[in-house]
Amino acid sequence: MATAANDRSAIINETRSPSNLLSRTCYTLTMHRSFGLTGGIASGKSTVARFLEALGAKVIDADRVGHELLQPSNPVHHQVVSHFGQEILKPDGEIDRERLGSIVFTDPQKLSELNSIVHPSLIARVGELTRALHARHPREVILVDAALIYEAGVADRFAKILVAWCRPEQQIERLMAKTGLSRQDALRRLASQIPVEEKRRRADYEIDCSGSLEETQAQVEAIYPEIKRLAEETGNSIIETGN
């Protein structure tokens, strides 16, 4: 199996070529052959993604894509700075994500404004990466790891949705420990996302991350054969029809 670094390099080279870019409709059709992994902040989603990747899934990290979009060389960076002001910048010109977060997570309107700037480019970029991975690995599980699948209104673009979750109080404690946020600020971050119970209700598969890593891994390993079978069936169909 090719290394993740080699795959990523090939994908970036391919999708930067204008001749290889597809329309948004084609992105959507391609993503319909992919799987979405979502969950609330500090819920265990990244851990689940690592377990799936270890089993062979090709993972696209939407948060990493978002980081790339906010780099000074990207037009999205300039749009965000133009909207929120120079005060969100570090001395080196990069966006101070903590400062920006303190602005948008205390004002739902500002969070909505930020999402309206970032999400269109993020969705398009994930679509490009998904298409490239499908071209290279048509029978493999292509997984988009993204916290805001439901919030962004793109759940129907995936073949199946997996949700990672843990108990709300546990989620708050994990978020505080991970970020150093106060309890009040942690609660604000959680309130900006769809409640976990709603995500669980809408998802096709659930992974309970409230227990040990071994327990979480066992659930992932139980689910993977089924989504792998679905991916192979879709891949076979694509190959047979020449799509």
N, C-alpha and C positions, 0 to 999 in steps of 0.2 A: 504494500500500500504506500502511495506517495506521502511524503511528509506534509504536515499542515503548512509549513513555510513555503514549500514548493507549490502546493495548490494555491495558496494565497497569492504568490507572485504571479503565477500564470493567469489567475482570475483578474488581477488588477491590470495586467498588460492587455488582456483581451477586452475588458470592458471599457478601457480608456479609448479604444479605437472607435471613432464615430460610425464606421461602417458596421460595427457589431451591436450598436445600441438599438433596442426594440422599442416599439410604442408602449405606452402605459397599459394598453389592453393586452399586449403579449406578455408583459410582466405579470399581469394578473393571472393569465392562463398558466404561466409557468409556476407561479406560486401555488396554484391549486394542486400541484403535484408535490408540494412540500408540506412539512409539518411545523406547527408553531408551538413554541414552548414559552409559557408566560407564568406570571405569579407576582405577588406583591413584593415590594422592596424588602430585602433581608428575609425572604421566605425560604431560601434554599435553592432558588432557580439555577444559579450559576453552578452549584454542586451537581445538580441533576444534569446540566448540560455537559459537564466534564465526564460524568459516568456514561452518558450517551455517546460522546465522542470516543471514549475508550472502547466502546462496543463496535465502533465503525461508522457512526453518523458523521456527516459533514456539517459542521456547525457554523452558522453565520451569527456573529454577536452584534446585535443591533446597537447596543450601547457603545461598542468600539467604533462602529460606523458613525454614530453620533459624535463621538470625540473627534473623529477625522473631519467631519463637516465643520466643526468649530475651530479648526486650525486657521491661522491667519491667511494661508494661501487659498482658502476656499471662499467663494462668494457668500455662503451662508454666514460665515464669520462677520463679514462686513455688514450684512443685513441685521444681524443681532446687535452689533455695536451701534449701528445707526439708530436702532429702535430704543435700546436701553441706555445708551450713553457711554462715554469714555471711562466712566468710573468703574465699569465692570472689568477693565483691563488690568493685567499685571504690568509691571515695568517693562517686561520683554515683549509686550504686545499681545500675548495670549489672553484668552478670556479666563478670568478667575471664576471657576465653576462654583466655588463655595459662595462667593459674593453674589453671583447671579442667582444661585439657589435661594439665598436668603431674601432676595427680592421677589422671586416668582412664587415661592411656597408660602408667602404670607399674604398673597393677593391672587385669588383665583383668576381674575381678569388678566393680570400680567402673565400668569402661567399659560392661559389660553392663547395670548398673543405670541409667546415664545413658541408654543407648539405649532401655531399657524405658520410660523417662519420655517421651523426645522422639519416638521413632519413630511411635507411634500417631497423635499430632497432626500430625506431619509428613506421613505418608502420607495422612491425611484431607485436609489442606490442599492437597497436590499434586493429589489427586483432584478437589477443587473447582475449582482453577485449570485442570486439564485439561478438565473438562466445559465450563467457560465458554469456553475457547479453541475447542473443537470446535463449540460452538454458533455462534461468530462466524466460524470459518474451517473449515467441515466438510471441505474438500478439500485442506487444507494439511497439511504435515508438522508434527505436534505432537511436540516432543522434550522429554523430561524428562532434564535433566543432573544426575546423582546418582552420587556415588562408591560408595555402599553398596547398590546395587540387589540384588546377590547376597547380601550380608551380611544385609540386611533381609528376605530371602525374598520379594521381590515381582517377580522376573524374569518369572514366568509371567503377569503382568498386562499385559505389553507385546506389541505385534505382533511387533517385532523388537528385538534388542539390539545396539548398537554398542559396541565396546570400544576405547579409546585406550590405547596402551601404548608403553613405551620400555624399553631395556635396564635391568636392575635397578641396576647401578652408576651409570648415568646418572640414574636416578630418585633415588637417594640424594644424588648431588651436587646435583641441582636442588632437592631439598627442603631441604638444608642451606643453599644459597645464598638460597633464597626466605624461609626462616624464621629463619635464624641458629641452628638447632638443632645440637647436637653430633652426631657420627656415631652414637653410641650411642642418643641420643634419636630420631634419624631412623630407625634400624633398628627401634626399638620401634614407631614410628608405622606403618611398613610391615608389621610383624608382626601388627598389629591387623586387617589386611585380608586377604581371600582372595588367595593368590598370583596374580600376573598370568598365569601359564601356565594356571591353572585358569579364570580369566575368559576368556582367549582361546579355550580349548577349548569353553566353553559359549556364547560369543557367536555371533551370526549374521554380523556384519561386524567386521573388524579394521582399525584405522588405526594404522600404525607411525609413531610420533612421534619416533623416534630420530634422524632426519635433519634436513634444513633445513625451514624453514617452507614453502618452495615445494613440497617433496616431500610434506609433510603435506597441504597444500592440494590438491595434485593428486589424492591418494587420496580426499579428501572429495568433490571434484568428480566423481570417477568413480563413487562410491557414490550420490550424491544423486539422480540420475535414477530409479534403481530404487526408492528409498524414497518418492520423490515419486509415482511411478506407483502404488505400493501405497496411499498415502494417498488418492489420487484415486479409486481403485477402491472403497475403503472409504467415502469420502464420497458417492460416487454411490449406493452401496447404501443408505446411511442416508437419503439424500434420496428414493430410490425407494420405500422401505418406510415412510417417514414417521417413522422412529425418531430 
